[in-house]
Amino acid sequence: MPASERIDDIQILRGVAALLVVVHHFAMITRPYGDVHSLLHYHFLVDLGACGVDIFFCISGFVMMSAVTTLRRAGRFSAPDFLARRVMRIVPLYWILTTIFAALVVACGFLQGSFANALPVPLTANYLLTSYTLLPSYMPGTRTISPFLFQGWTLSYEFYFYFLICCSAAFFKKPLQVALSVVAAIGGLWVAARALPQSGWAIQAFMANSIVFEFATVFFPAMQARRVLLWGLPSALIVLGAATGTHRTRAQRIPLLLGNASFSIYLTHLIPLYLYAGLLRSGYFAGTVAQYLAILGGTIVAILMGLGLYQWLEKPLLVGLHRGYGLTLGRRTA
């Protein structure tokens, strides 16, 4: 397939992964308030939406290796430049959304007590500052590693992978050497984090999570994690299918738009999710049918918010950042 069509299919898969995560979070929030969780459990769908994260990670591994290989063959790979572009792609929008949600939390007065079902714990200045860095840290009063905008835990793993692939690409020239060295680094750090005495440090627990293998999509003899086996490997095969799939059709226009906006959808769905949780606690959406409709409605709202953010903020922001970075890079080169 031409590269443009292959990337389009990968983008569409990003949209699918984002929607899976959104639906999963809405269903998870509903768990204590009705029968939706029981029905999903009966049909073996209770946590299936969480595999959207696994698909994201496998996509990241595929796309980053493809990018490094392409740049290397063109003689244009630079580790600092590669990392700078990844920072521009992810960090500014993440910072903006973190700031917006923190402001909403402060404005609504919810500063005390933990929120139910994986919503953020109390906002403190130190925790918020730590969250902006995306360095692994525990939520206050918990053993959960996550920044204040809790979807950001996946971004911490993204940058962990970017750092490893940049280090490998800086030392090795051939794509296979880069891939094998990344796999070896991930495996070696994982084994070390597991083997060392428990320190209580978030960074050790962060590296010891077997989900890191999904960037490499390979088996290790010592690895017994069900998630990697049940979701990671199938996700890798799904990404492979997207990379070698059929030709583009007109019907792909809307899914492609969702894929392009997937990062915005992924980050913004916390807002309707938070509002939905508040309504559930207030006694709204009693009954299974009402909850299914609420989950559907919340998902649609999250999609519309994400599309709006992508169109009016994310896309112009990326254009401006890359234009400014390109000018700075050009002056430096001259």
N, C-alpha and C positions, 0 to 999 in steps of 0.2 A: 504493500500500500504506500501511496505517497505520504511523506511525513506529515503534511498538513492534516490529512484525514485521520492518520493515526493519533495525532494529538487531540483532534476533535473527539474521538471516541474516548480517550482518556479523560477529557474535560467532562464529557457526559457522565462518565462513571464517578467523577468527583461530585456531581450534583446528586446522583443516586446515594452516594455515601453520606452526604450532608443531610439528606432527607431521612435516611435511616436513623441517624443520630438524633435528629429533632423529634421524630415519632417516638423513639425509645425514651427520651427524657420526659416527654409528656405522659407516656404510659407509666413511667417510673414514679412520677409525681402523684399519679392517680392511685397508686398501689394501696395506701391505707384507707382509701375513701370509698371503695366499691369493689365490684366483681370483675373489672376489666383485667386486672392482673391474673385472677384465677382462670379466666377464659383464655388469655394468652398462654398461660402455663399449660393448660389442657391441650392446646394446639402446638406446643413446643416452640412458641414464639415470644416467650416472656422477655428474653434479653437479646433476641436476635438482632434488633436494631443497633446494638452496641458494636456489631461487626463493621459498621461504617467506619469506625476508627481504624480497624485492621486494614480495610480497603485503602483508606487514606495513607497509611504507613507504607503499604506495598506500592501504591502509586508513587509516593515520594522516592522510594528506593529506585524504582524504574526510571523516573524522570531525571533524577539527579545523576544517575550513572549515564543516561543517554546524553545529558547536557555536558558532563565532563568529557565523555568520549568525543562528542562533536567538536567541542572547543579545543581539545587536545589535537585532533586531526587537523584542525585549521591553524594550529600553532598560536591560539589566542587564550589558552587557559592561564589564569592567574588566581591563586588561592585567595589573596585579599580581595580582588575584584569579585570573585565568586561569592564570598561571604557577604560583601557589601551589598550585592544585589539581592541576596536572600534576606538580609536585614531590612532592606527597603520594601521588599514584597510583603513581609509579615509584621514587623514591629510597629510602624506608625499607626496602622489601622487598629492593631491590638491595643496600643496605648490609648488611642482615642476612645475605643469602646470601654476599656477599663475605667477611664476617667468619667465617661458618661454614666456608667452604671454606678460607680461610687457616688457620683453627685445625686443620682436618683435615690440611692439608699439613704444618703444623708438627708435629702429633702423630705423623704417619707418618714424619717425618724426611726428607722429600724437599725439601731446600733447595738442592741443588747440581745443576748440569747442566740443560739444557733438556729438556722432555718432548717426546715424539714427536707428530707429526701435530696441530699446532695447540693442544695442551694448554699450560697456562701455563708460562712460563719461571720461573727461580728467584724466590722471594719475597724482596724487600728492603723495608725500612721505607719508604724514599722512594717506591718504585714502588707500594706498597700505599696510601700516603697520596694519591698522585696519582690512583690508580684510584678512590678514593672520590669525587673531584670530577667524574669523567666528562669532564674536559678532555682533548682529544686528546694522547696521549703515546705514545712508542715503547716496546714491550717491551724490557727490558734486553738488549743484545747483538743486537737484530734491527732490521729496518726495517719491522716490522709495527706498525700503530697499533691498540692494544687495551689495555684495562685488564686487571687480574689475572684477574677473572672475564670470560673473553674474549668472551662474548656481549654484554657491555656496550658494545662498539663501536657496535652499532646504537642503543643508548640515547643515545650522544653525538650521533648524527645526529638522533635524535628531538628532543633539546633544542635543537639548532641550528635545526631547523624551527620549534619552538615560539617561540623568540626572534624569528625573522623574522616569523612570522605575528602575534605580539603587537605588534611595532613597526609593521607595516603597518596592523593594525586600529586602532591608536592614532591614526594620521594620516588614514585613509580610512574613510568611512562605508558606502559601498555594497559589497556582497559581490564584485562583479566587479572593482572597484578594488583591493580587498584581494588577490584572487587574482592579478591581473596584477602588482601590486607585489611580491608574494612571488616570482612567477616571474622577474621582472626582477632582484630581489635575488639569488636563487639563481644565475641565469645570469651576472650581473655579477661576483659574487664568484668563481664558477668560472673565468670568463675571466681575471680578475685573477690568481688563484692559478696558472693555467697560464702566463700571459704573463710573470710576474715571474721573475727569475733564481732558481734553486733555492737555497733558504736552508738546507735541512736541518731546518727547523722542522716539527714534526708538524702544526701548525695549517694550514700551507700545503698539505701533502700531503692533509690531511683535507678541505679545501675544494675541492681539485682533483679529488677522486674524482667521477666522473660519476654515481655512484649517487644523488647528491643530487637529480637531476632526477626521480626516481621519486615524490617528494612532489608535484611539479607535473604529472607525466605529460604532458609536451608535448615536441615536437621542437625542437631548435635546429640551425641549419645547420652550425655548427662541431663538433657533437657526433658522434663516430664510435664511441662505445662499444657493443660488441656486447651487453653485458649489458642495457643500457637498451632496446635494440631487441628482443632476443630474449626477455627476461624482464620488463622493466619495462612495456612497452606491453601485452603479454598480461595481466600482473597487473592493470593498470588496467582492462582490459575484464572480467576476472573480478570485480573489486570492483564495477564497474558492474552486472554481472549479479546480484550479491548484493544490491545496493541496489534493484533493480527486479524481484526474483524472484517466485516463487510464494508462495502463502499458507502459513502455518505448519501443520505436522502433528504428531501425537504422536511420530512417528519422530524428530523433531528434538530430543527431550529430552536424550538422551545427547550428541549432537554439540554442543548448546548448553552443556552442562555442561563439556565439553572446551574450548569457546571461552571460557567464563568463567574457567577455570583456565589459560588459555594462557600467561599471563605467568609463573605459578608453574612450569609445565612447562618453559617456555623457560629459566628461570634455574636450575632444579634438575637438569636432565638432565646437567649436567657431572659430577655425583657418580657415577652409574652408568657414565657414559662413561669416567671416569677409572679406575674399578675394572675395567672391561672391557679398557682398554688395558693395565693391569698384568697381567691374566690372559693376554692375547695374548702379551705379552713373556715370560711364564713358560712358554709352550708349549701353553697350553690352546686349545681350539677349532680343532684342526688339521682341515683339510678344508672344502670349500665348504659342504656341508650343515650342518655344525656351526656355521659362521660365520653362515649365514643364520638359523638357529634362535637363535643368540646375539644377533644384531641384533634379531630379533623380541622375544626375551625382554627385552633391555635397553630396548627402546622401551616395552614394557608396564610394566616397573619404573619408568621415567621418568614415565610417565603416572600411575601410582599415587602416586608420590612428589609429583608436582605437584598432584594432586587433594587429597591429604592436606594439603599446605602451604596450598593455597587455602582449604580448609574450616576449618582450625584456626589459621591465622596470617594469611594475606592478607586474607580477608574481615573478620574481627574487627578487624584492624589498620586497614583502610580506614574501617570504621564509626566506630571510636574517633577517628581523626584528623579525619574530617570533622565529627564531633560537636563535638570540641574546637575545631576551626577555626571552625565555625558560631557557637559561643558567644562566641569571641573577636571574630569579625566583628560579631556583634550588639552586644556591649558597646561596640566602637569606634564603630559607627553611632549608638548611643544617646548 
